[in-house]
C-alpha cells in the first residue's frame, strides 16, 4: 500500500461516521431553533426535546410552551409530506397526553440555505388570526 492509499483510506468516512455526523448536525439544528425561540421572546422555555427528557413517543424535537409541536429536519433531501405527517401524528399524541392542542409544524433547513417552516393552511390561518 502506498502513502497515497493510506491517506485516502484514513480520510474515508464510514457509514457509521456519516450517521454520527448527521445526528450531530440535526441536534445542533434543534438547539439553534430552541435558542431562536428563546431569544426572540416567543418561548423562554423552548429546548431540545430529546436532550431535556429523552425520546418518548410523541415528543417533539423542540419542546415549547407556545402550542407548537416542532419537528426539526436538517437534511439536503427532505420528504416534506412524510415529515409533516410525522409531526401531525406526534402532535396528536402529545395533545392527548397534555390535554391541550398542539399545532404540528416542520422546521426544515439545510447548509447555506434559509430555514423554512411548514404547517397546514388551517393552522396558519388560526395563528395569523390570533395576531390580527
C-alpha positions, -999 to 999 in steps of 0.1 A, spaced: 0 0 0 14 34 -10 14 65 12 -13 80 -11 -36 49 -5 -30 52 33 -41 88 33 -71 81 11 -82 52 33 -78 71 66 -98 101 53 -127 80 40 -158 82 63 -176 50 71 -214 49 71 -212 49 109 -192 82 108 -216 98 84 -246 87 106 -229 102 137 -222 134 118 -257 137 105 -272 132 141 -248 158 154 -259 183 127 -296 175 134 -291 180 172 -272 213 166 -301 225 144 -327 216 171 -306 236 196 -305 265 172 -343 265 167 -348 264 205 -324 292 211 -341 313 184 -375 308 201 -360 318 235 -340 348 222 -370 362 202 -392 361 233 -417 336 217 -410 309 243 -384 314 270 -387 277 280 -380 263 245 -354 235 245 -343 205 225 -368 177 234 -345 147 234 -318 165 253 -343 176 280 -363 144 287 -352 116 265 -371 104 234 -406 93 242 -434 86 218 -450 118 205 -422 140 219 -413 170 197 -377 176 185 -381 211 201 -402 213 232 -422 245 236 -450 260 258 -464 281 229 -487 255 215 -465 242 187 -453 206 181 -420 212 163 -403 186 142 -369 199 131 -352 185 100 -318 194 88 -312 174 56 -304 181 19 -333 160 7 -365 160 27 -397 142 21 -418 171 34 -451 152 34 -437 124 55 -421 149 79 -454 168 82 -474 136 87 -449 125 115 -454 159 131 -492 155 129 -491 120 144 -468 131 172 -487 163 179 -519 143 183 -503 120 208 -488 150 227 -522 167 227 -538 137 242 -512 135 269 -512 172 278 -549 178 272 -542 209 250 -540 211 212 -505 213 197 -501 227 162 -479 204 141 -450 223 125 -420 212 105 -389 235 106 -365 225 79 -331 237 70 -300 228 51 -265 241 48 -262 277 34 -300 280 29 -326 298 48 -347 279 74 -383 273 63 -414 264 83 -443 242 70 -477 239 86 -513 234 73 -532 263 58 -558 260 86 -532 262 113 -515 291 95 -549 310 94 -555 302 131 -521 316 141 -525 346 119 -560 355 132 -547 354 167 -522 382 160 -545 405 140 
